[in-house]
């Protein structure tokens, strides 16, 4: 059963599309047959507790909980405690991360649904599959920038956005990138609006100086709304599998 789910995950987010710096795939191999799956953005301790409470067999964590390499695995930090808890219970952990971003119909294309898109292409197309790749740049039905903010909030399920730049300008060309898009956007020209989770202060200033509108949501708020689609795809792909989206997974930053 694990092999069936792994094959499905690799179809949904082909590992070859992941960035070279990323760490995707099966990161923790347990010994359970997979009947119950929990999908989340981050494997935090509350998410780990939720996995234990619901006796899940596989955690699909979009962000890889093992990323820079572990020199030790102890209970001294949250990720160590979570991985040890899951390992002792025989739970598997898988991360699709940038492979899920890049695939056609994946997180980049979902993020673009906030706009009235006419045509879209990857910012950095995959060599073998031009419809796949890093980020998306799109032409849209012309709208004033301010008129687009409501649809962005609605699509992402947010109450607020951080915005810089001239909101009265007409937007016909947009670029999106889940998470942190500063480096992905760096080679673009003639873009009216950028949507991503976070960007450096100086990158924002540089784009605003060009007359571009920058819309920031906080990192994971460009990603979390895709999880129900991922859960539905997993549930449909393997008969008898129960898939839930973690209710304890949330952005660590709160507005007061």
N, C-alpha and C positions, 0 to 999 in steps of 0.2 A: 504493500500500500504506500509506503514512503516513496518508492521508485515512481509510482504513478503520479503522485503529487509533485515530485521533483521535475518529472517530464513536463507536466502542465505548467509549472512555474517557469521553466526554461522556454516554453512556447510563448507564454505571456510576456516574458522579459528575457529575450535571448542574451545569454551571458557575453557573447562576443560584442554586443553593443555597449557594454559597460565601459566607462572611462578607464584608461590604463592605471590611474592612481587609486582606483576604487577597490573595495574588497567585498565582492558579491558572492552569492551562492550559499551552500550549506556551511554555516559557520560553527554549528554545534550539532553533532550527531548523537541522538539518543537511541533508545531501543524500543520505542513504542510503535505499534501500527497507528497510522494517522486516520483518525475519525473526526477529531475536533481541532479546528484551527482558529487561532486568534491573530488578527492583522492589526498592526500598529505602526505609527511613525517611529517612535523611540521605545526601546526596551528599558523603561524606567522601573524603579522598585514598585510603584503602584501598579504598573502594567504586569510585572512579574506576579504580584499578589493576585491580580485578576486572573492570570493564567492558571495559577494554583487553585483558586476558588472554583473555576469552571472546569478544572481537570482537563486542560487542553493537551494535545499531543504535539502540536507544532505551533511555534510563534513565527509569523512572517513579519519581520521588523524592517520597514523601508530603509531606515538608516542603519548601517552595519554596526552592531554593538562591539564587534572586534574590528578595529580600523587601523590604528597605527602600529599594531603589534603588541602583544602582551609579554612582558618579561616575568610576570608572576600572576597567579590567579588566587586571590585571597579575599577575605571578607572585609578588607580595609577600605573598599570603596563600593559605590552603589552598583556599578556594572559587574564587579567581581561577585558581590553577594547575589545578584540576579542570576548570573550564569551558573554559579555553583548550585543555587536552589533548583534551577531547571535541569541541570545535569544529573543531580541526585534523583530527580523524578523521571529521568529518561526522556525529557522533552527535547525535540529538535528545534533549532533556530536557523532561519533562512533570511537572507537579505537580497532584494532585487535592485535597489537603489538606482544608479544612473542607467542601468539597462531598461528599467521601467520608464524612466524619463524619455529615453531615445526612441523607443519602439513606436511605430505608427499606431495611433489610437491610445497611446499611453499618457503619462502625466503632462507632458508638454501640450499635447493636443487637447486634453481636458481643460487645461488652464486657458487656452485660447477660446473656449466656449463662452467666456465672459464678454466676447465682442461679436459684432455682426460681421463675421469673416467672409471675405470673397475668395481669397486664395492665400495659402500658407506653404512655407518651405522651412526646413531646418536651417538654423544659422550656420551650423557646421555639419553638412550632410555626411552620412556614412558612405564610404567609398563604394561598397557593394550594393547598398540599398538606399538610393537617394531620398526616399520618403522618410527614412529614419535619420536620427542624429541629434546633436546637441541644440537645445533651444528651438524657438520658432520665431520667424518674422512673417508678418501677414499684412496684406492690404485688406481694409475693411470699408464698409459703407461709411461715408464721411459723417463725423459727429463732432460737436464741440467737446473738448476734453472733459469739461465739468459734467456733461450729460452722460459720460461713460462710467462715472464713479459709482453711481447707484447700481448698475448692472454688475460691476466688479464685486461690490460688497455683497450683493445678493447671491452671485454665483459661488462665492467663497464662504458664505454664511457668517459675515463679519458685521460688526456695528461701526467700525471706523477703519480708516486707512491713513497712512502718512503720505503726503503729496507735496511735490515741489515742482515749480515751473508754471508756465502761463496757461491757466485753465480756460482761457477764452480762445485758445488756438484751435483750429480745425484739425482733427486727427483722421488720417487716412492710412497710416502705416504704423503698426505696432510691433513690438518684440516682447516675448515672454521667456522666462526661465524659472522653474521651480527653485526654491531655496535661496541661493546667493548667486545673482547673475552678473555681477560686475565684470568679471573677466570674460564671460561669454559674450557680453555686449560690446566689448572694447573695439572690435573691428567693424562695427556697424556705422553706416552713415545715413543721413536723411531719414531718420526715424522720428515720428511725432510723439510717441508715448512708449515708455518702458514699464513693464510689470514684473516684479520679482519680490522675493521675501525680504532681502536685506542687501545693502550696498554701502560701500565706504562713503564717508562724508565728502571726501575730495572727488570721488567719482560722481556723486550727485551734483556737486557744484559745477563740474565740467560739463555734464549733460545739460543742466539748466542754462549755462552760458551759451549753449548752441540753440536754445529755444525748445528743448525737448522736455516733456512732462514726465516726471518720475513718480511711480506709484509703488510704495513699499507696504507690505502687510505683516511683517515679522516672518522669520524663516519658514516655520512649518505650516503657516496658514496658506501658503501656496501649494501645499502637498496633501494636507489631511483630508480635504474634501474628495479626493480621488479614492480613498479607502473603500467606501461602499461599492464602487465599481469593481475594484480588485476582489473584494469579498464575494460579489455576485459571480464573477468569472471563475473563481476557485470552486464555489459551490456547484456551479453548472458543469464544471469540467470533470469532477470525480463523483460518481454516484455514492450516496450515503454519507457524504462528508458534511459536517455542520461547521459553518464559518461565521464568526462574529467579529465585529469591529470593536476594538478596545474602547470602553467608555472612560477609562482613567487616563487615556493618552490625551495630552493637551499641550499647547504652547506654554513654555515656562514663564513667559512674560505676561503680566497683567496690567491693564490700564486702570489707574485710580483717578 
